[in-house]
Amino acid sequence: MSYRKRLLIALLGTAVLTTALAVTAMYFVARDKIVGELRSKVKTIASTVASQVDGEAVAAVRSRDDESSAGYKQVRDHLRRARDINRRGDVWVNYLFIVRRSTQDSAVTVSVVDPEESVEFARHVGDVWHNRLGKRMDWEQAEAAEQLGEGERGLWLTGTAPVRNGLGESVGALVVELSADQIDRGTRAILFAGAGSALFGVLFATVAALLLSQRMSRPLLSLKSALESIGRGEFDVTIHTDSVSEFSQVAETVQTLGKGLQERDRVKKAFSRYLSPQVMDSVMAAETAPRLHGERSKVTIMFVDIRGFTTMSENMRPEQSVFILNAVFEKTVEVIFRHGGSLDKFLGDGLMAVFGAPRQDINQEENAVRAALEIQRQIDILNGSEEFENIPNIRLGIGINSGVAVVGNIGSAQRMEYTAIGDTVNVAARLQSATGELGVEVLVSEYTFNAVRGMFRARNVGELAVKGREDTVEGYVIEGELKADT
C-alpha cells in the first residue's frame, strides 16, 4: 500500500475517532451542565419558597386534626401559589410540600403541609415520607439530590430547604420535586446535532485528506519560521509558497491560525474593558464555560452617583454629557480597581461596585471607604482641570454597606452578568440616595463603620429608613482619615 493511501486512511481514522470522542464528551458534559443547572434551580426554588413560609404556623401543625386550622390553610394556599408559579415552560414543579422529623422517631420523616389537590397523591399530617435525596437530609441548609428519580410523572429531581420560625430555628423542611424530563429532551437534541456535526466533520476530513495527500512538499523552513513567530505572539505571519507546493494548504492553515489568534487576542483585550480584572481573571482561569449560579458571601457594596447630573445635562449637548460621564467614570473605576473592588455595572449617571467578590478580601470595608475618599479627591482634581473649566463642579453621592449577599452569575444562558443581589445591596443603594437628602458625599452603614472604626473621621447621622425594609439602618458620614489629622 502506497504512503499516500496509508496517510489517507490514517487521517480519516483519526478524524472519525476524534469526532466520536468529541461528540461523546460533549454529550456527557452537556448532561452534567443541564443537571447542574437543574440542581441550582431546585435549590433556589426551595430556598425562596421556604423563606416565605410562616414557620410559626408550620410548627403549630401537630396532627391531622390541624388540617382544618387557619394556619394550616394559610401555609397550604401559599404553597399552592408557589407551586403554580413555578409551573411554566422552563421549569415544572411536580410536588411541593413541607415535612419534619417524627416526634416518635427522629430517623423518620413525616408530612406536615401538602398542597396537592389529587386525593391519590396528597399526603396528610403524619404520613411517612421516604427521603428521595439519596442521602441523609440536612435540616439546616438547602440541598439538592445528586441523582434523578423516576416514577409515574417521569424524571424528577428533589431539593429541600429548611423552614424556620421567628427565632431562626428549623421547624421542618420544604421539599420540591422538579420535573427533569427536559434533560432527556436536551441531550437528545445534542446527540442529533453531534451526529450531524460528526458526519460533516468526516466529509470535510475526507476532502482535506485527499487534497493533503496529493500535495506532500512544502517550504518547511518558511513554515517553521511562521510557527516560531506565532509562538512568540507575533500572529500576523505570511508564508511564501508556490502554487504547486504540497504544503501550501498547511501554510494557509497556519496563516489562518495566526489571524484567529490575533483576533482572539483583540477580543480578549476588548472584553477586558467590560469586566473588572477580578471577574476577568476568574473567567479566564475557569476550566469550563461560565454558568448560572449564586452563593452567599460577605461583601461590601458601593453605589456612586453624580449629584444632579440629569438637571445639569439638560443644558448641555449630548456629546458634552457623554464626555463628563466618561471622564468621571474613568477616574472612579480606576480607583475602585486599585483598591481591590470589582465593577458590577454602570447605572446611567452612576455605578455599582463590589468589594470582597469574586476574590475574598478581609479588608473589604476599609478598602471600600478608602476608595470612596480617593474618588472624592480625584473628582476634585478633575473639577479644577482645564478640561472642566466651563463645566459646573461635579459632586458625587457615595453609599457603602457591608453584609451577606448572593453573588454570582445572574441572567440567562445566552447572557449573564456577575453581580450581587440581596438586602445588603438595597441598603447600599438607599444610603447613596440619602447622601443627597442629607447634603453629604460619603455615607456608610453601621455594619461598614464598625469594621473601620478608629480609621476614619466620621459623623453619626442617626437612623435611616430603607424602602421595602422594616428595620432602619444607622448611618455615618465619612469625613476623612484620622491619620491625616494626627
VEXDREN-2710 file (C-alpha; in Angstrom, 1 decimal):
% VEXDREN-2710
k/r/px/py/pz
1/MET/0.0/0.0/0.0
2/SER/1.4/3.4/-1.0
3/TYR/2.3/6.0/1.6
4/ARG/-0.4/8.3/0.1
5/LYS/-3.1/5.7/0.8
6/ARG/-1.8/5.0/4.3
7/LEU/-1.8/8.7/5.0
8/LEU/-5.4/9.0/3.8
9/ILE/-6.6/6.1/5.9
10/ALA/-4.7/7.4/9.0
11/LEU/-6.2/10.9/8.6
12/LEU/-9.7/9.5/8.1
13/GLY/-9.4/7.1/11.0
14/THR/-8.2/9.9/13.3
15/ALA/-11.0/12.2/12.2
16/VAL/-13.6/9.6/12.8
17/LEU/-12.2/8.7/16.2
18/THR/-11.7/12.2/17.5
19/THR/-15.1/13.3/16.2
20/ALA/-16.8/10.3/18.0
21/LEU/-14.9/11.1/21.2
22/ALA/-15.8/14.8/20.9
23/VAL/-19.5/14.0/20.5
24/THR/-19.4/11.6/23.4
25/ALA/-17.6/14.1/25.6
26/MET/-20.0/16.9/24.5
27/TYR/-23.0/14.7/25.4
28/PHE/-21.8/13.9/29.0
29/VAL/-20.6/17.5/29.6
30/ALA/-23.9/18.9/28.4
31/ARG/-25.8/16.4/30.5
32/ASP/-23.8/17.3/33.6
33/LYS/-24.3/21.0/32.9
34/ILE/-28.1/20.6/32.5
35/VAL/-28.3/18.5/35.7
36/GLY/-26.2/21.1/37.5
37/GLU/-28.4/23.9/36.4
38/LEU/-31.5/21.9/37.4
39/ARG/-30.0/21.3/40.8
40/SER/-29.3/25.0/41.2
41/LYS/-33.0/25.7/40.1
42/VAL/-34.5/23.3/42.6
43/LYS/-32.3/24.6/45.5
44/THR/-33.2/28.2/44.5
45/ILE/-37.0/27.4/44.4
46/ALA/-36.8/25.5/47.7
47/SER/-34.8/28.3/49.4
48/THR/-37.0/31.1/48.1
49/VAL/-40.4/29.4/49.0
50/ALA/-39.1/28.2/52.4
51/SER/-38.0/31.7/53.3
52/GLN/-41.6/32.9/52.7
53/VAL/-43.3/30.2/54.7
54/ASP/-44.7/31.1/58.2
55/GLY/-42.5/28.9/60.4
56/GLU/-44.7/29.5/63.4
57/ALA/-47.8/28.3/61.6
58/VAL/-45.9/25.2/60.4
59/ALA/-44.7/24.5/64.0
60/ALA/-48.3/24.7/65.2
61/VAL/-49.4/21.8/62.9
62/ARG/-49.1/18.7/65.1
63/SER/-51.8/16.3/64.0
64/ARG/-54.2/15.6/61.2
65/ASP/-56.9/17.5/63.1
66/ASP/-54.9/20.7/62.5
67/GLU/-55.5/20.4/58.7
68/SER/-58.7/22.4/59.2
69/SER/-56.9/25.2/61.1
70/ALA/-56.5/28.7/59.6
71/GLY/-52.7/28.5/59.9
72/TYR/-52.5/25.2/58.0
73/LYS/-54.8/26.5/55.3
74/GLN/-52.7/29.7/55.0
75/VAL/-49.5/27.7/54.5
76/ARG/-51.2/25.3/52.2
77/ASP/-52.5/28.0/50.0
78/HIS/-49.2/29.8/49.9
79/LEU/-47.5/26.5/48.8
80/ARG/-50.1/26.1/46.0
81/ARG/-49.4/29.5/44.7
82/ALA/-45.7/29.0/44.8
83/ARG/-46.1/25.6/43.0
84/ASP/-48.3/27.0/40.3
85/ILE/-46.0/30.0/39.7
86/ASN/-43.2/27.5/39.1
87/ARG/-45.1/25.5/36.5
88/ARG/-44.1/27.1/33.2
89/GLY/-42.1/26.3/30.1
90/ASP/-38.6/26.4/31.5
91/VAL/-39.4/24.8/34.9
92/TRP/-42.1/22.5/36.2
93/VAL/-42.7/21.6/39.9
94/ASN/-44.3/18.2/40.3
95/TYR/-44.7/18.4/44.1
96/LEU/-44.0/21.0/46.7
97/PHE/-44.7/20.2/50.4
98/ILE/-43.4/20.5/54.0
99/VAL/-42.0/17.7/56.2
100/ARG/-40.3/17.3/59.5
101/ARG/-38.8/14.7/61.8
102/SER/-41.2/12.5/63.6
103/THR/-41.6/13.2/67.3
104/GLN/-41.6/9.4/67.9
105/ASP/-38.5/8.6/65.8
106/SER/-36.1/11.3/64.6
107/ALA/-34.9/9.0/61.9
108/VAL/-38.4/9.0/60.3
109/THR/-39.6/11.9/58.2
110/VAL/-43.4/12.8/58.2
111/SER/-45.5/15.1/56.1
112/VAL/-46.7/18.4/57.7
113/VAL/-48.4/20.5/54.9
114/ASP/-49.1/19.2/51.4
115/PRO/-51.0/21.5/48.9
116/GLU/-51.6/18.6/46.4
117/GLU/-55.3/18.6/45.3
118/SER/-55.2/15.0/44.0
119/VAL/-56.5/12.5/46.6
120/GLU/-54.3/9.9/45.1
121/PHE/-51.1/11.8/45.6
122/ALA/-51.9/14.0/48.6
123/ARG/-50.2/13.5/52.0
124/HIS/-51.8/14.1/55.3
125/VAL/-50.1/15.3/58.5
126/GLY/-48.1/12.5/60.0
127/ASP/-47.8/10.4/56.8
128/VAL/-44.4/9.0/56.4
129/TRP/-42.3/10.5/53.6
130/HIS/-39.4/8.4/52.2
131/ASN/-36.4/10.5/51.6
132/ARG/-35.6/10.7/47.9
133/LEU/-32.3/12.7/48.2
134/GLY/-30.2/9.5/48.2
135/LYS/-28.5/10.7/51.4
136/ARG/-29.4/11.8/55.0
137/MET/-31.4/15.0/54.9
138/ASP/-29.7/18.2/56.2
139/TRP/-32.3/20.1/58.2
140/GLU/-30.2/23.3/58.4
141/GLN/-29.4/24.2/54.8
142/ALA/-30.7/23.9/51.3
143/GLU/-29.6/20.9/49.2
144/ALA/-30.4/19.0/46.0
145/ALA/-30.4/15.3/45.2
146/GLU/-27.3/14.0/43.5
147/GLN/-29.3/11.5/41.4
148/LEU/-32.5/11.8/39.4
149/GLY/-35.6/9.9/40.4
150/GLU/-38.1/8.2/38.0
151/GLY/-41.8/7.5/38.6
152/GLU/-45.3/7.9/37.2
153/ARG/-44.6/11.5/36.3
154/GLY/-41.3/10.9/34.5
155/LEU/-37.9/12.0/35.8
156/TRP/-37.6/14.4/38.7
157/LEU/-35.0/16.0/40.9
158/THR/-35.6/16.6/44.6
159/GLY/-34.5/19.6/46.6
160/THR/-35.0/20.7/50.2
161/ALA/-34.6/23.9/52.3
162/PRO/-35.2/24.5/56.0
163/VAL/-38.3/26.2/57.2
164/ARG/-37.5/28.5/60.2
165/ASN/-39.5/30.1/62.9
166/GLY/-39.1/33.7/64.2
167/LEU/-36.0/32.6/66.2
168/GLY/-34.3/31.2/63.2
169/GLU/-34.8/27.6/64.4
170/SER/-35.5/24.9/61.8
171/VAL/-39.1/23.6/62.3
172/GLY/-39.2/21.5/59.2
173/ALA/-38.1/21.4/55.6
174/LEU/-39.7/22.4/52.3
175/VAL/-39.4/19.6/49.7
176/VAL/-39.5/20.4/46.0
177/GLU/-39.7/17.7/43.3
178/LEU/-38.8/19.3/40.0
179/SER/-39.5/17.7/36.6
180/ALA/-36.3/16.6/34.9
181/ASP/-37.8/15.5/31.6
182/GLN/-36.0/18.5/29.9
183/ILE/-32.7/16.6/30.5
184/ASP/-33.7/13.9/28.0
185/ARG/-35.0/16.4/25.5
186/GLY/-31.8/18.5/25.8
187/THR/-29.4/15.6/25.5
188/ARG/-31.3/14.1/22.5
189/ALA/-31.0/17.4/20.7
190/ILE/-27.3/17.4/21.5
191/LEU/-26.9/13.9/20.1
192/PHE/-28.6/14.7/16.9
193/ALA/-26.6/17.9/16.5
194/GLY/-23.4/15.9/17.4
195/ALA/-24.2/13.2/14.8
196/GLY/-24.7/15.9/12.1
197/SER/-21.5/17.6/13.1
198/ALA/-19.7/14.3/13.1
199/LEU/-20.9/13.5/9.6
200/PHE/-20.0/16.9/8.3
201/GLY/-16.6/16.6/10.0
202/VAL/-15.9/13.2/8.4
203/LEU/-16.9/14.5/5.0
204/PHE/-14.7/17.6/5.5
205/ALA/-11.8/15.4/6.7
206/THR/-12.1/13.2/3.7
207/VAL/-11.8/16.1/1.3
208/ALA/-9.0/17.6/3.3
209/ALA/-7.2/14.3/3.4
210/LEU/-7.4/13.7/-0.3
211/LEU/-6.1/17.2/-1.0
212/LEU/-3.4/16.9/1.6
213/SER/-2.2/13.5/0.3
214/GLN/-1.8/14.9/-3.2
215/ARG/0.5/17.8/-2.0
216/MET/3.3/16.5/0.2
217/SER/6.0/19.0/-0.2
218/ARG/6.3/22.4/1.4
219/PRO/9.0/25.0/2.1
220/LEU/9.5/23.7/5.7
221/LEU/11.8/26.5/6.8
222/SER/9.2/29.2/6.0
223/LEU/6.6/27.1/7.9
224/LYS/8.9/26.7/10.8
225/SER/9.7/30.4/10.9
226/ALA/6.0/31.2/10.9
227/LEU/5.2/28.8/13.7
228/GLU/8.0/30.3/15.8
229/SER/6.6/33.8/15.2
230/ILE/3.2/32.6/16.4
231/GLY/4.8/31.1/19.5
232/ARG/6.3/34.5/20.3
233/GLY/2.9/36.1/20.0
234/GLU/3.5/37.6/16.5
235/PHE/0.3/36.4/14.9
236/ASP/0.4/38.4/11.6
237/VAL/2.5/36.0/9.6
238/THR/3.0/35.4/5.9
239/ILE/4.3/32.1/4.5
240/HIS/5.7/32.3/0.9
241/THR/4.9/29.1/-1.1
242/ASP/4.4/28.4/-4.8
243/SER/1.0/27.3/-6.1
244/VAL/2.1/23.7/-6.6
245/SER/3.7/23.2/-3.2
246/GLU/2.3/20.2/-1.4
247/PHE/2.4/22.1/1.9
248/SER/0.6/25.2/0.6
249/GLN/-2.6/24.3/2.4
250/VAL/-0.7/23.8/5.6
251/ALA/0.8/27.3/5.1
252/GLU/-2.7/28.8/4.6
253/THR/-3.9/27.0/7.7
254/VAL/-1.0/28.3/9.8
255/GLN/-1.7/31.8/8.5
256/THR/-5.4/31.4/9.3
257/LEU/-4.4/30.2/12.8
258/GLY/-2.3/33.3/13.3
259/LYS/-5.2/35.6/12.2
260/GLY/-7.6/33.7/14.5
261/LEU/-5.2/34.0/17.5
262/GLN/-4.7/37.7/16.6
263/GLU/-8.5/38.2/16.6
264/ARG/-8.8/36.2/19.8
265/ASP/-6.2/38.4/21.5
266/ARG/-8.0/41.5/20.2
267/VAL/-11.3/40.2/21.5
268/LYS/-9.8/39.4/24.9
269/LYS/-8.4/42.9/25.2
270/ALA/-11.7/44.4/24.2
271/PHE/-13.6/42.0/26.6
272/SER/-11.4/43.1/29.5
273/ARG/-12.8/46.7/29.1
274/TYR/-16.3/45.4/30.1
275/LEU/-15.3/43.4/33.1
276/SER/-13.3/44.1/36.3
277/PRO/-9.9/42.5/36.5
278/GLN/-11.0/40.1/39.2
279/VAL/-14.0/38.8/37.2
280/MET/-11.9/38.7/34.0
281/ASP/-9.3/36.6/35.7
282/SER/-11.9/34.2/37.2
283/VAL/-13.5/33.7/33.7
284/MET/-10.1/33.1/32.0
285/ALA/-8.9/30.7/34.8
286/ALA/-12.1/28.6/34.8
287/GLU/-11.9/25.2/33.2
288/THR/-15.5/25.3/32.0
289/ALA/-17.7/28.0/30.5
290/PRO/-19.4/30.4/33.0
291/ARG/-22.7/29.0/34.3
292/LEU/-25.6/30.5/36.1
293/HIS/-25.1/30.2/39.8
294/GLY/-25.0/32.2/43.0
295/GLU/-23.7/31.8/46.5
296/ARG/-24.0/33.7/49.8
297/SER/-20.9/35.7/50.5
298/LYS/-19.9/38.6/52.7
299/VAL/-19.3/41.7/50.5
300/THR/-19.2/45.4/50.7
301/ILE/-21.3/47.2/48.2
302/MET/-20.7/50.7/46.9
303/PHE/-23.1/52.9/44.9
304/VAL/-21.8/56.1/43.2
305/ASP/-24.0/58.7/41.6
306/ILE/-23.2/62.1/40.0
307/ARG/-25.3/64.6/42.0
308/GLY/-27.8/66.5/39.9
309/PHE/-26.4/65.2/36.6
310/THR/-29.8/64.9/35.0
311/THR/-30.6/68.5/35.6
312/MET/-27.1/69.6/34.6
313/SER/-27.2/67.7/31.3
314/GLU/-30.5/69.4/30.2
315/ASN/-28.4/72.5/29.2
316/MET/-25.6/70.5/27.6
317/ARG/-25.1/68.9/24.2
318/PRO/-25.2/65.1/24.3
319/GLU/-21.6/64.9/23.4
320/GLN/-20.6/67.0/26.4
321/SER/-22.7/64.9/28.7
322/VAL/-21.0/61.8/27.4
323/PHE/-17.6/63.4/27.8
324/ILE/-18.4/64.2/31.5
325/LEU/-19.6/60.7/32.3
326/ASN/-16.6/59.1/30.6
327/ALA/-14.2/61.4/32.5
328/VAL/-15.8/60.8/35.9
329/PHE/-16.2/57.0/35.3
330/GLU/-12.6/56.7/34.1
331/LYS/-11.3/58.1/37.4
332/THR/-13.9/56.3/39.6
333/VAL/-13.4/52.9/38.1
334/GLU/-9.6/53.2/38.2
335/VAL/-9.7/54.0/41.9
336/ILE/-12.1/51.1/42.6
337/PHE/-9.9/48.6/40.8
338/ARG/-6.8/49.9/42.6
339/HIS/-8.4/49.2/45.9
340/GLY/-9.4/45.7/45.0
341/GLY/-13.0/46.4/44.1
342/SER/-15.0/44.9/41.2
343/LEU/-17.2/47.0/38.9
344/ASP/-20.6/45.5/38.9
345/LYS/-22.5/47.7/36.4
346/PHE/-23.0/51.3/35.2
347/LEU/-26.3/52.8/36.2
348/GLY/-26.9/55.8/33.9
349/ASP/-25.0/58.5/35.7
350/GLY/-23.8/56.2/38.5
351/LEU/-22.3/52.8/39.1
352/MET/-22.3/49.9/41.5
353/ALA/-19.1/48.2/42.7
354/VAL/-18.5/45.2/44.9
355/PHE/-15.6/44.7/47.3
356/GLY/-14.9/41.1/48.6
357/ALA/-16.1/39.2/45.5
358/PRO/-15.2/37.3/43.4
359/ARG/-12.0/37.4/45.4
360/GLN/-12.4/37.4/49.2
361/ASP/-11.0/40.4/50.9
362/ILE/-10.7/40.5/54.7
363/ASN/-10.1/44.3/54.5
364/GLN/-13.0/44.9/52.1
365/GLU/-14.7/47.6/54.3
366/GLU/-11.5/49.6/54.7
367/ASN/-10.7/49.3/51.0
368/ALA/-14.2/50.5/50.0
369/VAL/-14.0/53.5/52.3
370/ARG/-10.5/54.5/51.2
371/ALA/-11.6/54.1/47.6
372/ALA/-14.6/56.5/48.3
373/LEU/-12.3/59.1/49.8
374/GLU/-9.8/58.8/46.9
375/ILE/-12.7/59.1/44.4
376/GLN/-13.6/62.4/46.1
377/ARG/-10.0/63.6/45.7
378/GLN/-9.8/62.6/42.0
379/ILE/-13.1/64.3/41.2
380/ASP/-11.8/67.5/43.0
381/ILE/-8.7/67.4/40.8
382/LEU/-11.0/66.8/37.7
383/ASN/-13.1/69.8/38.7
384/GLY/-10.0/72.0/38.8
385/SER/-8.6/70.8/35.5
386/GLU/-8.6/72.7/32.2
387/GLU/-10.9/70.2/30.6
388/PHE/-13.6/71.1/33.2
389/GLU/-13.1/74.8/33.2
390/ASN/-16.5/75.6/31.7
391/ILE/-18.3/72.8/33.4
392/PRO/-20.2/73.1/36.8
393/ASN/-18.4/71.4/39.7
394/ILE/-19.1/67.7/39.8
395/ARG/-20.3/66.3/43.1
396/LEU/-20.8/62.7/43.9
397/GLY/-23.0/60.8/46.3
398/ILE/-21.5/57.5/47.6
399/GLY/-23.3/54.9/49.7
400/ILE/-21.5/51.9/51.2
401/ASN/-22.9/48.9/53.1
402/SER/-21.4/45.6/54.2
403/GLY/-23.2/42.3/54.7
404/VAL/-24.1/39.0/53.2
405/ALA/-25.4/38.9/49.6
406/VAL/-26.0/36.3/46.9
407/VAL/-23.1/36.7/44.5
408/GLY/-22.6/35.0/41.2
409/ASN/-23.6/34.8/37.5
410/ILE/-27.2/36.0/37.1
411/GLY/-29.2/36.2/33.9
412/SER/-29.8/33.6/31.2
413/ALA/-27.7/31.0/29.4
414/GLN/-27.5/33.5/26.4
415/ARG/-26.4/36.5/28.5
416/MET/-25.3/36.7/32.1
417/GLU/-23.6/39.1/34.4
418/TYR/-21.6/38.7/37.5
419/THR/-23.5/40.7/40.2
420/ALA/-24.7/40.7/43.8
421/ILE/-28.3/40.8/44.9
422/GLY/-30.0/41.0/48.3
423/ASP/-30.8/43.3/51.2
424/THR/-27.2/44.4/51.5
425/VAL/-27.3/45.8/48.0
426/ASN/-30.6/47.5/48.6
427/VAL/-29.3/49.2/51.8
428/ALA/-26.2/50.5/50.0
429/ALA/-28.4/52.0/47.2
430/ARG/-30.6/53.7/49.9
431/LEU/-27.6/55.1/51.6
432/GLN/-26.4/56.6/48.3
433/SER/-29.9/58.2/47.8
434/ALA/-29.7/59.6/51.3
435/THR/-26.5/61.4/50.6
436/GLY/-28.5/63.9/48.5
437/GLU/-31.2/64.3/51.2
438/LEU/-28.5/64.9/53.9
439/GLY/-26.2/67.0/51.7
440/VAL/-23.2/64.7/52.3
441/GLU/-20.9/62.8/49.9
442/VAL/-19.9/59.6/51.6
443/LEU/-22.4/57.8/53.8
444/VAL/-21.8/54.3/55.2
445/SER/-23.9/51.9/57.2
446/GLU/-23.2/50.9/60.8
447/TYR/-22.1/47.5/59.5
448/THR/-19.3/49.0/57.4
449/PHE/-18.4/51.6/60.1
450/ASN/-18.0/49.0/62.8
451/ALA/-15.3/47.4/60.7
452/VAL/-13.3/50.6/60.1
453/ARG/-14.0/52.3/63.5
454/GLY/-10.9/54.3/64.5
455/MET/-9.5/54.6/61.0
456/PHE/-11.6/57.5/59.7
457/ARG/-13.3/60.7/60.9
458/ALA/-17.0/60.0/60.9
459/ARG/-20.2/61.7/62.0
460/ASN/-23.3/59.8/63.1
461/VAL/-26.5/60.9/61.3
462/GLY/-28.9/58.6/63.1
463/GLU/-31.3/56.0/61.9
464/LEU/-32.3/56.0/58.2
465/ALA/-35.4/54.3/56.8
466/VAL/-34.8/51.9/53.9
467/LYS/-37.6/51.4/51.4
468/GLY/-39.0/47.9/51.5
469/ARG/-37.3/47.1/54.8
470/GLU/-38.9/47.3/58.2
471/ASP/-35.6/47.8/60.1
472/THR/-33.8/51.1/59.9
473/VAL/-30.0/51.4/59.5
474/GLU/-27.7/53.7/61.3
475/GLY/-25.7/56.0/59.0
476/TYR/-22.3/57.6/59.3
477/VAL/-20.8/60.3/57.2
478/ILE/-17.1/59.7/56.4
479/GLU/-15.3/63.0/56.5
480/GLY/-11.7/61.9/56.1
481/GLU/-8.8/59.7/57.5
482/LEU/-7.9/60.1/61.2
483/LYS/-4.2/59.8/60.3
484/ALA/-4.5/63.0/58.3
485/ASP/-5.3/64.9/61.5
486/THR/-2.7/63.3/63.8
END
